[in-house]
Amino acid sequence: MKKTILLLLILIFPTVAYLLFTQGKHNFRDLPYYGIKTPGEQPGDTIYHSIPAFELTNQDGKPYGSKDLEGKIYVANFFFTSCPSICTEMQTLMKKVHDDDNFTKLEDFKLVSFTVDPARDTPEKLRQFSERVQATPGRWQFLTGEKDSIYSIAYKGYLANAMEDSLAPGGFLHSDLLFLIDRDKHIRGIYQGTSLTDVKRLIDEIKVLIAGYNSAKKGNTNPVK
């Protein structure tokens, strides 16, 4: 009898925890902040690392950048379309996030993939790739632009590697990580982009982040849509 009760508690705990996040009266914000933390002018007023402003070109040949992501939760990564190694697996798992039923109708949730090979990954090439992975227009952006700008965004913004390397597969060395970015441009999660276990954790932590924004905190009138 005791074993049965214990098993039931184990099974229902995740559901109860999620309901507490989504229905509770407090704004739960328990995900960590990544990057340098700078003390603010007031005690306890910490300034967290944030993604700097940028503007590149998407798969439709249109400008796309940080202004388009203002107030959005999004997942970012770095890849290139001719990558012979990790990119296929990484983009397959990005597609798993893209297809999750919890996010498909959310206007304020996006995915962004930066190419590290902009010379060959033109908007047309990225559009073809987007169609191949069946990315929903407007939800998953594929970005190209000046090489130095992309590499700078990777290093200064996402704290990630992105560079040419003749010894690396395909001639480019880039991060295999996925980055969860909150509405305020802070990095709130970093995940192994080729690990299904890590991507499942990413999906769970996106839900936690959304639940935090949607919680019934006093004065919170801007839920995730």
C-alpha positions, 0 to 999 in steps of 0.5 A: 500500500505504501509503495502504491502511494509513493508511486502515485506521488512520484507520478503526479508531482511533475503535474502539480509542480507545473500547475503551481507555476502556471496558476500560482499567484507569484511570479516564479523566475528560478532560471539562472542568468548567464554571463557577467553580472554587474552590481547596479547603483542600488544594493541588490540591483544587478545588471545582467549580461544581455544580447547587444543590438544587431541587424542582419538579413533573413531567409526572405532577404529582409532585415531582421534583428534585435528590434524584431525580437524585443519582448520575445522569448527565443531560442538561438543557435549557430550553424551553416547549411553545408555543415558535414557534421553536427548541424544536421542533428542540431537542427533536427532537435531545433525542429523538435522545439519548433514543433512542440504543441506548447509553442506553435501558437505563441506569437511571442516565441521564436527560433533564430539560427545564425549562419557562420558561412554567410558567403555561401549561405545567401538568403536564397540558400537559407530559404531553401533550407528553411523549406527543407526543414518545414520551418513555419514562416515568421516563427523560425528565422535563418539569418545571414549578413557580414561575417564579422558582424555574425562572429561578433554577435556570437562572441559578445552576445551569446558567449559562443564560438563562431569562426573560420577554421581550415581544420574543422569539418566544413571549414568552420568552427562554431558552437553546438549549443542552443541558447534560451533568451528571455524578453529582456535579452538575457541568456537564461539557459544553455543546452547541448544542441545534439543532446535529446536529453538537453533539448527536452530540458530546454522545452521544459525550461521554456515552459517555466519561463513562460509560466513566470511571465504569465503568473498572477503577479500584481501589476503583471499585465503583459503575459506571453501571447 
